[in-house]
């Protein structure tokens, strides 16, 4: 009988001010975690103490690779103090007059500290001179519009002129929709620049990182002489949802992962983040016409 | 005098009604099942077309047709993305959505054209490259990327014509050419207006609005400098008078190919490079 009877609880007094919490006036007494001290791993769902993921940004619980910004990637990849950025101030215009596109760009610039979704420059890796481009998935999903296309094209042209190798870390949801057909044309523009770089016998290495899809996959990402990838990165042409809608079937988890592409012959090698520098250095060394000459 | 004014105003109205077709109306015409297909243009414009099959790696993709033919007295390589006029035909042609092997077949034929110094003419009509498991397994992205790279340095003149839908990378993979033309009632875009509305506004039903915003019609793209020429159609679309559009296209092709063939290879390739190099809207 008593089962459904509402039990009465005695209010626990807090110096006789039991209502303060409700009023939100006594927050100093509640335990709190400083903003950004913990982050949730998107793979295992654990709350991870931020400092424990280390410089490589790898989850200590499940070895998930956190996405890294272009600036962090440059820091992880280029020899300290060698990176000289190109076209730092290039900004997108609004060819379609897409509503609020300028505002969106401004917001993203403030959030990320970069002018668009790629950072390009020259640097040394393991002592070898190279051109390096790093895409930033934090900037409108790393999408390729005029700025990404122009910067990478110029990076290729610089590398061709100076007979340098070029390394591109891709991370992109594809073409930038807000720039319409102009974004599509970037695919042709960059690919043509890659062709000239290649025709002159220069080395091009792509490193596919999570995610590399759409128009970036269908242009320069797949044109490297050597195509590396980080483990488990999502790589594909069409979006997973689009394919599921087209074929009316659920796709397996491993579909469009780096491992899937390796198995089907579209990736040369999967390289752990901690080893990436060594592998890139060895590749550059092997393509250096002067053999093992190194500059400190 | 008054009669003259009256006639003029009517003529102006009619001309406006025809040429200022809303983009969403042009999308409808471009997608019409009755819209003339690549093979119809190929068979009308050229003589002695011999179709060649297969990419030499996996299979023959029926969404892409190609082979050799004569344009009057000039041997050419022709390639097209083929849609059908009925459901059966469309199933056979995969609704004009090529797999990687389709793009690889096209590339094989283009490299063959380069070897024998034949100009390449491509007819584009696709809503996009196919999105499926096999297409991903066999590298749809790689196939398109390879075509962009190879076409940009192909040592023979090339012209592409969008005859219906020019859907994204799947269309661009046959359109890195010296000249890019469009039929008046065709569209060329980064993705379909439905896809654009659904990605950016999470609402596919706003596709009409997207179509107007995206600048996808032949006249808009001519103004943007993305394409070089618009080929006229009769009111309502090329299906209403196929011979008119096909004959017009043929005469334009002849003139243009004479001009392109007269250029030395270095000039041709440099101009093609610069044609695509200039695209971009940015400040620094």
Interface residues (C-beta under 8 A of the other chain):
Chain A: X87 X89 X90 X91 X92 X93 X94 X95 X96 X97 X98 X146 X147 X149 X150 X153 X175 X177 X178 X179 X180 X181 X182 X183 X184 X185 X186 X187 X188 X189 X191 X192 X193 X194 X195 X196 X198 X199 X214 X215 X217 X218 X219 X220 X221 X222 X223 X236 X237 X238 X239 X242 X243 X246 X247 X251 X255 X256 X264 X265 X266
Chain B: X129 X130 X131 X132 X133 X135 X136 X137 X138 X139 X140 X141 X142 X144 X145 X146 X148 X149 X150 X152 X153 X168 X169 X172 X173 X175 X176 X188 X189 X190 X191 X196 X199 X200 X213 X214 X215 X216 X221 X224 X226 X272 X273 X276 X277 X279 X280 X281 X282 X283 X284
